[in-house]
Amino acid sequence: MKQEKEKIVLAYSGGLDTSVAIAWLKNKGYDVIACCIDVGEGKDLEAIEAKGSQVGAYASVVIDAKEDFAENFVLPAL
């Protein structure tokens, strides 16, 4: 029976550093879940999600956190 690898979640921006981090973590024996948090910056999130998979992530996800970010961080700062 094949043992499942330990999974690790990486805060993923789609940039060079976090893309290289996926390969590095995979070499360390982890299944990497690339996670991008959408706080309304206007980035191409579909492309970022696809790139996470393309560079070898076990899974690549985008979490919509715009409302939470606005209510819990932006409004109190104002």
C-alpha positions in Angstrom: 0.0 0.0 0.0 1.4 3.4 -1.0 1.7 5.9 1.8 0.1 9.3 1.0 2.4 12.3 1.1 1.8 15.0 3.7 0.0 18.0 2.2 1.1 21.6 2.8 -0.8 24.8 1.8 1.3 27.5 0.2 0.1 31.1 0.0 0.5 31.4 -3.8 0.8 34.7 -5.8 1.6 33.2 -9.1 5.0 34.9 -9.2 8.4 33.4 -9.6 9.2 33.0 -5.9 6.1 31.1 -5.0 6.2 29.1 -8.2 9.7 27.9 -7.4 8.6 27.2 -3.8 6.1 24.6 -5.2 9.0 22.7 -6.8 11.1 23.0 -3.7 8.4 21.8 -1.4 7.6 18.9 -3.8 11.3 17.9 -3.7 11.0 17.9 0.1 8.3 15.2 -0.2 5.1 17.3 0.1 2.0 17.5 -2.0 1.6 21.3 -2.4 -1.8 23.0 -2.4 -1.3 26.4 -4.0 -3.8 28.9 -2.4 -4.4 32.4 -3.7 -6.6 34.7 -1.7 -8.7 37.2 -3.7 -9.0 40.4 -1.7 -10.1 42.5 -4.8 -6.7 43.4 -6.3 -8.0 42.8 -9.9 -5.4 40.1 -10.7 -6.1 37.4 -13.3 -7.1 34.8 -10.8 -7.9 32.1 -13.4 -4.4 32.4 -14.8 -2.9 32.2 -11.3 -4.9 29.1 -10.5 -3.9 27.5 -13.8 -0.2 28.4 -13.3 -0.2 26.7 -9.8 -1.3 23.5 -11.5 1.1 23.9 -14.4 4.1 24.3 -12.1 3.3 21.1 -10.2 0.9 21.8 -7.4 -1.2 18.9 -6.2 -4.1 21.3 -6.2 -4.5 25.0 -7.0 -7.4 27.0 -5.5 -8.6 30.6 -5.3 -10.5 31.7 -2.2 -12.9 34.7 -2.6 -12.2 36.8 0.6 -13.2 40.2 -0.7 -16.2 40.7 1.6 -14.4 39.4 4.6 -11.4 41.6 3.9 -13.5 44.7 3.4 -15.6 44.2 6.5 -12.9 43.0 8.9 -9.9 45.0 7.8 -10.7 47.9 5.5 -13.7 49.3 7.3 -12.1 49.2 10.8 -9.0 50.9 9.3 -11.2 53.8 8.0 
